[in-house]
């Protein structure tokens, strides 16, 4: 598809860019948690991800569910808490 003389990126390129954006967002969220002492309210973390990474509500939920599933964070009392595994991961980058 072409618009105003510009070609659209192929689907495979867009998929790769989205995967890279998700990884950048995951790493950014983990880094933010580390800088904030390891615990942050969901609303504050959602605001950060929306402002810095332009992540909408559904994408934020998917990213956070992935981080919980990977045991990099836990969710407790409306807070996300960086686990030891998450701290090790983010400090190894």
N, CA, C and O atoms as a GROMACS GRO file, in nm:
protein
  372
    1UNK      N    1   0.084  -0.118   0.000
    1UNK     CA    2   0.000   0.000   0.000
    1UNK      C    3   0.088   0.124   0.000
    1UNK      O    4   0.188   0.130   0.071
    2UNK      N    5   0.050   0.220  -0.079
    2UNK     CA    6   0.128   0.341  -0.090
    2UNK      C    7   0.039   0.461  -0.063
    2UNK      O    8  -0.074   0.467  -0.110
    3UNK      N    9   0.090   0.556   0.013
    3UNK     CA   10   0.015   0.676   0.045
    3UNK      C   11   0.110   0.794   0.048
    3UNK      O   12   0.212   0.790   0.117
    4UNK      N   13   0.078   0.896  -0.025
    4UNK     CA   14   0.162   1.016  -0.033
    4UNK      C   15   0.307   0.982  -0.068
    4UNK      O   16   0.400   1.044  -0.016
    5UNK      N   17   0.325   0.885  -0.155
    5UNK     CA   18   0.459   0.849  -0.200
    5UNK      C   19   0.535   0.761  -0.103
    5UNK      O   20   0.651   0.728  -0.130
    6UNK      N   21   0.475   0.723   0.008
    6UNK     CA   22   0.542   0.638   0.106
    6UNK      C   23   0.486   0.497   0.098
    6UNK      O   24   0.366   0.478   0.081
    7UNK      N   25   0.572   0.399   0.111
    7UNK     CA   26   0.529   0.260   0.111
    7UNK      C   27   0.505   0.216   0.254
    7UNK      O   28   0.579   0.253   0.345
    8UNK      N   29   0.402   0.138   0.273
    8UNK     CA   30   0.374   0.081   0.404
    8UNK      C   31   0.474  -0.031   0.431
    8UNK      O   32   0.519  -0.100   0.339
    9UNK      N   33   0.508  -0.048   0.557
    9UNK     CA   34   0.599  -0.155   0.595
    9UNK      C   35   0.529  -0.289   0.575
    9UNK      O   36   0.410  -0.301   0.601
   10UNK      N   37   0.603  -0.389   0.529
   10UNK     CA   38   0.545  -0.524   0.516
   10UNK      C   39   0.497  -0.574   0.651
   10UNK      O   40   0.547  -0.532   0.756
   11UNK      N   41   0.399  -0.667   0.649
   11UNK     CA   42   0.344  -0.722   0.773
   11UNK      C   43   0.452  -0.780   0.862
   11UNK      O   44   0.448  -0.762   0.983
   12UNK      N   45   0.549  -0.850   0.804
   12UNK     CA   46   0.654  -0.912   0.885
   12UNK      C   47   0.738  -0.806   0.955
   12UNK      O   48   0.782  -0.827   1.068
   13UNK      N   49   0.760  -0.693   0.890
   13UNK     CA   50   0.837  -0.586   0.952
   13UNK      C   51   0.757  -0.524   1.066
   13UNK      O   52   0.812  -0.494   1.172
   14UNK      N   53   0.626  -0.503   1.045
   14UNK     CA   54   0.542  -0.448   1.151
   14UNK      C   55   0.536  -0.543   1.269
   14UNK      O   56   0.536  -0.498   1.384
   15UNK      N   57   0.530  -0.674   1.244
   15UNK     CA   58   0.527  -0.772   1.352
   15UNK      C   59   0.656  -0.767   1.432
   15UNK      O   60   0.653  -0.772   1.555
   16UNK      N   61   0.768  -0.757   1.364
   16UNK     CA   62   0.898  -0.748   1.431
   16UNK      C   63   0.906  -0.621   1.513
   16UNK      O   64   0.956  -0.623   1.626
   17UNK      N   65   0.859  -0.509   1.457
   17UNK     CA   66   0.861  -0.382   1.531
   17UNK      C   67   0.773  -0.391   1.655
   17UNK      O   68   0.810  -0.339   1.760
   18UNK      N   69   0.656  -0.455   1.645
   18UNK     CA   70   0.567  -0.468   1.760
   18UNK      C   71   0.632  -0.553   1.869
   18UNK      O   72   0.622  -0.519   1.987
   19UNK      N   73   0.697  -0.663   1.830
   19UNK     CA   74   0.766  -0.747   1.928
   19UNK      C   75   0.875  -0.668   1.997
   19UNK      O   76   0.891  -0.677   2.119
   20UNK      N   77   0.951  -0.589   1.920
   20UNK     CA   78   1.057  -0.508   1.979
   20UNK      C   79   0.998  -0.403   2.072
   20UNK      O   80   1.055  -0.376   2.178
   21UNK      N   81   0.884  -0.342   2.035
   21UNK     CA   82   0.819  -0.245   2.121
   21UNK      C   83   0.771  -0.308   2.250
   21UNK      O   84   0.782  -0.247   2.356
   22UNK      N   85   0.720  -0.430   2.243
   22UNK     CA   86   0.674  -0.499   2.363
   22UNK      C   87   0.792  -0.526   2.456
   22UNK      O   88   0.782  -0.505   2.577
   23UNK      N   89   0.903  -0.571   2.401
   23UNK     CA   90   1.022  -0.595   2.483
   23UNK      C   91   1.072  -0.466   2.545
   23UNK      O   92   1.109  -0.463   2.663
   24UNK      N   93   1.074  -0.359   2.467
   24UNK     CA   94   1.116  -0.228   2.519
   24UNK      C   95   1.022  -0.184   2.632
   24UNK      O   96   1.068  -0.131   2.733
   25UNK      N   97   0.893  -0.205   2.614
   25UNK     CA   98   0.796  -0.169   2.717
   25UNK      C   99   0.815  -0.254   2.842
   25UNK      O  100   0.815  -0.201   2.953
   26UNK      N  101   0.831  -0.385   2.824
   26UNK     CA  102   0.854  -0.474   2.940
   26UNK      C  103   0.978  -0.430   3.017
   26UNK      O  104   0.974  -0.419   3.140
   27UNK      N  105   1.086  -0.406   2.945
   27UNK     CA  106   1.210  -0.366   3.011
   27UNK      C  107   1.196  -0.230   3.078
   27UNK      O  108   1.249  -0.209   3.187
   28UNK      N  109   1.123  -0.139   3.015
   28UNK     CA  110   1.101  -0.007   3.072
   28UNK      C  111   1.020  -0.014   3.201
   28UNK      O  112   1.050   0.055   3.298
   29UNK      N  113   0.917  -0.098   3.202
   29UNK     CA  114   0.835  -0.115   3.321
   29UNK      C  115   0.917  -0.176   3.434
   29UNK      O  116   0.909  -0.130   3.548
   30UNK      N  117   0.996  -0.278   3.404
   30UNK     CA  118   1.081  -0.339   3.506
   30UNK      C  119   1.182  -0.239   3.560
   30UNK      O  120   1.207  -0.233   3.681
   31UNK      N  121   1.240  -0.160   3.472
   31UNK     CA  122   1.336  -0.058   3.513
   31UNK      C  123   1.270   0.048   3.602
   31UNK      O  124   1.327   0.091   3.702
   32UNK      N  125   1.149   0.088   3.564
   32UNK     CA  126   1.074   0.185   3.644
   32UNK      C  127   1.047   0.130   3.783
   32UNK      O  128   1.065   0.199   3.883
   33UNK      N  129   1.004   0.005   3.790
   33UNK     CA  130   0.980  -0.058   3.919
   33UNK      C  131   1.107  -0.061   4.004
   33UNK      O  132   1.103  -0.033   4.124
   34UNK      N  133   1.219  -0.093   3.942
   34UNK     CA  134   1.346  -0.098   4.014
   34UNK      C  135   1.381   0.041   4.069
   34UNK      O  136   1.421   0.053   4.185
   35UNK      N  137   1.366   0.144   3.988
   35UNK     CA  138   1.400   0.280   4.030
   35UNK      C  139   1.307   0.332   4.140
   35UNK      O  140   1.346   0.417   4.219
   36UNK      N  141   1.185   0.279   4.144
   36UNK     CA  142   1.087   0.322   4.245
   36UNK      C  143   1.090   0.233   4.370
   36UNK      O  144   0.996   0.237   4.450
   37UNK      N  145   1.194   0.155   4.386
   37UNK     CA  146   1.209   0.074   4.506
   37UNK      C  147   1.146  -0.063   4.498
   37UNK      O  148   1.141  -0.134   4.599
   38UNK      N  149   1.099  -0.103   4.380
   38UNK     CA  150   1.049  -0.238   4.361
   38UNK      C  151   0.899  -0.253   4.371
   38UNK      O  152   0.846  -0.360   4.340
   39UNK      N  153   0.828  -0.149   4.414
   39UNK     CA  154   0.682  -0.156   4.428
   39UNK      C  155   0.620  -0.028   4.374
   39UNK      O  156   0.667   0.082   4.402
   40UNK      N  157   0.513  -0.044   4.297
   40UNK     CA  158   0.445   0.072   4.242
   40UNK      C  159   0.297   0.038   4.222
   40UNK      O  160   0.263  -0.072   4.179
   41UNK      N  161   0.211   0.134   4.252
   41UNK     CA  162   0.068   0.115   4.233
   41UNK      C  163   0.038   0.094   4.084
   41UNK      O  164   0.104   0.151   3.998
   42UNK      N  165  -0.064   0.011   4.057
   42UNK     CA  166  -0.100  -0.017   3.919
   42UNK      C  167  -0.131   0.112   3.844
   42UNK      O  168  -0.089   0.127   3.729
   43UNK      N  169  -0.202   0.205   3.905
   43UNK     CA  170  -0.238   0.329   3.835
   43UNK      C  171  -0.115   0.411   3.798
   43UNK      O  172  -0.111   0.469   3.689
   44UNK      N  173  -0.016   0.416   3.884
   44UNK     CA  174   0.107   0.489   3.854
   44UNK      C  175   0.185   0.421   3.742
   44UNK      O  176   0.238   0.488   3.653
   45UNK      N  177   0.192   0.291   3.746
   45UNK     CA  178   0.264   0.216   3.642
   45UNK      C  179   0.192   0.224   3.508
   45UNK      O  180   0.255   0.232   3.403
   46UNK      N  181   0.060   0.222   3.512
   46UNK     CA  182  -0.018   0.236   3.389
   46UNK      C  183   0.004   0.375   3.330
   46UNK      O  184   0.021   0.389   3.209
   47UNK      N  185   0.005   0.478   3.414
   47UNK     CA  186   0.031   0.615   3.367
   47UNK      C  187   0.169   0.627   3.304
   47UNK      O  188   0.184   0.690   3.200
   48UNK      N  189   0.269   0.567   3.368
   48UNK     CA  190   0.405   0.567   3.315
   48UNK      C  191   0.410   0.500   3.178
   48UNK      O  192   0.466   0.555   3.084
   49UNK      N  193   0.350   0.381   3.167
   49UNK     CA  194   0.357   0.308   3.041
   49UNK      C  195   0.281   0.380   2.930
   49UNK      O  196   0.321   0.375   2.814
   50UNK      N  197   0.173   0.445   2.966
   50UNK     CA  198   0.095   0.520   2.867
   50UNK      C  199   0.172   0.642   2.819
   50UNK      O  200   0.176   0.671   2.699
   51UNK      N  201   0.233   0.714   2.911
   51UNK     CA  202   0.307   0.836   2.877
   51UNK      C  203   0.438   0.806   2.804
   51UNK      O  204   0.466   0.866   2.700
   52UNK      N  205   0.515   0.716   2.855
   52UNK     CA  206   0.650   0.690   2.801
   52UNK      C  207   0.646   0.594   2.682
   52UNK      O  208   0.718   0.616   2.584
   53UNK      N  209   0.567   0.490   2.689
   53UNK     CA  210   0.569   0.386   2.586
   53UNK      C  211   0.446   0.386   2.496
   53UNK      O  212   0.433   0.299   2.409
   54UNK      N  213   0.355   0.482   2.516
   54UNK     CA  214   0.231   0.491   2.438
   54UNK      C  215   0.155   0.358   2.435
   54UNK      O  216   0.107   0.315   2.330
   55UNK      N  217   0.145   0.295   2.550
   55UNK     CA  218   0.078   0.166   2.563
   55UNK      C  219  -0.064   0.190   2.612
   55UNK      O  220  -0.085   0.249   2.718
   56UNK      N  221  -0.162   0.145   2.534
   56UNK     CA  222  -0.303   0.160   2.570
   56UNK      C  223  -0.341   0.058   2.678
   56UNK      O  224  -0.261  -0.028   2.715
   57UNK      N  225  -0.462   0.069   2.727
   57UNK     CA  226  -0.508  -0.014   2.839
   57UNK      C  227  -0.495  -0.163   2.812
   57UNK      O  228  -0.439  -0.236   2.894
   58UNK      N  229  -0.544  -0.210   2.697
   58UNK     CA  230  -0.539  -0.353   2.666
   58UNK      C  231  -0.395  -0.401   2.654
   58UNK      O  232  -0.360  -0.508   2.704
   59UNK      N  233  -0.311  -0.323   2.587
   59UNK     CA  234  -0.169  -0.361   2.573
   59UNK      C  235  -0.101  -0.365   2.709
   59UNK      O  236  -0.020  -0.454   2.735
   60UNK      N  237  -0.133  -0.268   2.796
   60UNK     CA  238  -0.075  -0.266   2.930
   60UNK      C  239  -0.113  -0.394   3.004
   60UNK      O  240  -0.028  -0.457   3.067
   61UNK      N  241  -0.239  -0.431   2.997
   61UNK     CA  242  -0.284  -0.554   3.063
   61UNK      C  243  -0.209  -0.676   3.012
   61UNK      O  244  -0.166  -0.761   3.090
   62UNK      N  245  -0.191  -0.685   2.880
   62UNK     CA  246  -0.120  -0.798   2.821
   62UNK      C  247   0.026  -0.801   2.865
   62UNK      O  248   0.080  -0.908   2.897
   63UNK      N  249   0.091  -0.685   2.866
   63UNK     CA  250   0.232  -0.678   2.907
   63UNK      C  251   0.245  -0.720   3.054
   63UNK      O  252   0.333  -0.798   3.089
   64UNK      N  253   0.157  -0.667   3.139
   64UNK     CA  254   0.167  -0.698   3.281
   64UNK      C  255   0.134  -0.844   3.309
   64UNK      O  256   0.197  -0.907   3.394
   65UNK      N  257   0.036  -0.900   3.238
   65UNK     CA  258   0.004  -1.042   3.254
   65UNK      C  259   0.125  -1.127   3.215
   65UNK      O  260   0.153  -1.228   3.278
   66UNK      N  261   0.196  -1.086   3.111
   66UNK     CA  262   0.317  -1.157   3.070
   66UNK      C  263   0.426  -1.149   3.175
   66UNK      O  264   0.494  -1.248   3.202
   67UNK      N  265   0.443  -1.031   3.235
   67UNK     CA  266   0.546  -1.016   3.339
   67UNK      C  267   0.512  -1.100   3.462
   67UNK      O  268   0.601  -1.157   3.525
   68UNK      N  269   0.383  -1.107   3.498
   68UNK     CA  270   0.340  -1.190   3.610
   68UNK      C  271   0.360  -1.338   3.574
   68UNK      O  272   0.411  -1.415   3.656
   69UNK      N  273   0.322  -1.376   3.454
   69UNK     CA  274   0.338  -1.515   3.410
   69UNK      C  275   0.484  -1.558   3.408
   69UNK      O  276   0.517  -1.672   3.440
   70UNK      N  277   0.571  -1.465   3.371
   70UNK     CA  278   0.715  -1.493   3.368
   70UNK      C  279   0.779  -1.482   3.506
   70UNK      O  280   0.900  -1.501   3.521
   71UNK      N  281   0.697  -1.452   3.607
   71UNK     CA  282   0.741  -1.440   3.747
   71UNK      C  283   0.842  -1.329   3.768
   71UNK      O  284   0.928  -1.338   3.856
   72UNK      N  285   0.833  -1.224   3.686
   72UNK     CA  286   0.921  -1.108   3.702
   72UNK      C  287   0.860  -1.004   3.795
   72UNK      O  288   0.931  -0.924   3.855
   73UNK      N  289   0.727  -1.007   3.807
   73UNK     CA  290   0.655  -0.923   3.902
   73UNK      C  291   0.540  -1.004   3.960
   73UNK      O  292   0.498  -1.105   3.904
   74UNK      N  293   0.491  -0.958   4.074
   74UNK     CA  294   0.368  -1.011   4.132
   74UNK      C  295   0.272  -0.894   4.149
   74UNK      O  296   0.313  -0.779   4.160
   75UNK      N  297   0.143  -0.926   4.152
   75UNK     CA  298   0.040  -0.824   4.172
   75UNK      C  299  -0.027  -0.852   4.305
   75UNK      O  300  -0.082  -0.960   4.327
   76UNK      N  301  -0.022  -0.752   4.394
   76UNK     CA  302  -0.077  -0.770   4.529
   76UNK      C  303  -0.130  -0.636   4.580
   76UNK      O  304  -0.059  -0.536   4.577
   77UNK      N  305  -0.253  -0.634   4.626
   77UNK     CA  306  -0.314  -0.513   4.683
   77UNK      C  307  -0.302  -0.393   4.591
   77UNK      O  308  -0.266  -0.284   4.635
   78UNK      N  309  -0.332  -0.412   4.462
   78UNK     CA  310  -0.331  -0.305   4.362
   78UNK      C  311  -0.190  -0.250   4.334
   78UNK      O  312  -0.176  -0.141   4.280
   79UNK      N  313  -0.088  -0.327   4.371
   79UNK     CA  314   0.052  -0.289   4.345
   79UNK      C  315   0.122  -0.398   4.266
   79UNK      O  316   0.095  -0.516   4.282
   80UNK      N  317   0.212  -0.354   4.180
   80UNK     CA  318   0.303  -0.447   4.115
   80UNK      C  319   0.434  -0.444   4.192
   80UNK      O  320   0.486  -0.337   4.224
   81UNK      N  321   0.486  -0.563   4.220
   81UNK     CA  322   0.607  -0.576   4.301
   81UNK      C  323   0.709  -0.655   4.220
   81UNK      O  324   0.681  -0.764   4.170
   82UNK      N  325   0.828  -0.598   4.208
   82UNK     CA  326   0.937  -0.663   4.136
   82UNK      C  327   0.986  -0.782   4.217
   82UNK      O  328   1.015  -0.769   4.335
   83UNK      N  329   0.994  -0.899   4.154
   83UNK     CA  330   1.044  -1.019   4.222
   83UNK      C  331   1.196  -1.022   4.215
   83UNK      O  332   1.258  -0.942   4.144
   84UNK      N  333   1.256  -1.115   4.289
   84UNK     CA  334   1.401  -1.132   4.279
   84UNK      C  335   1.442  -1.169   4.137
   84UNK      O  336   1.543  -1.121   4.086
   85UNK      N  337   1.362  -1.253   4.075
   85UNK     CA  338   1.388  -1.292   3.935
   85UNK      C  339   1.381  -1.170   3.844
   85UNK      O  340   1.464  -1.155   3.754
   86UNK      N  341   1.283  -1.083   3.867
   86UNK     CA  342   1.270  -0.961   3.788
   86UNK      C  343   1.385  -0.866   3.810
   86UNK      O  344   1.435  -0.805   3.716
   87UNK      N  345   1.429  -0.853   3.936
   87UNK     CA  346   1.543  -0.767   3.967
   87UNK      C  347   1.670  -0.819   3.900
   87UNK      O  348   1.747  -0.742   3.844
   88UNK      N  349   1.690  -0.949   3.906
   88UNK     CA  350   1.806  -1.009   3.841
   88UNK      C  351   1.801  -0.985   3.690
   88UNK      O  352   1.902  -0.950   3.629
   89UNK      N  353   1.683  -1.002   3.631
   89UNK     CA  354   1.666  -0.984   3.488
   89UNK      C  355   1.700  -0.840   3.447
   89UNK      O  356   1.776  -0.819   3.353
   90UNK      N  357   1.643  -0.743   3.517
   90UNK     CA  358   1.662  -0.604   3.477
   90UNK      C  359   1.805  -0.557   3.503
   90UNK      O  360   1.856  -0.474   3.427
   91UNK      N  361   1.870  -0.606   3.605
   91UNK     CA  362   2.009  -0.565   3.630
   91UNK      C  363   2.107  -0.635   3.536
   91UNK      O  364   2.222  -0.592   3.522
   92UNK      N  365   2.062  -0.742   3.470
   92UNK     CA  366   2.149  -0.812   3.376
   92UNK      C  367   2.147  -0.752   3.236
   92UNK      O  368   2.226  -0.792   3.150
   93UNK      N  369   2.057  -0.655   3.211
   93UNK     CA  370   2.048  -0.593   3.078
   93UNK      C  371   2.158  -0.492   3.057
   93UNK      O  372   2.165  -0.431   2.950
   0.00000   0.00000   0.00000
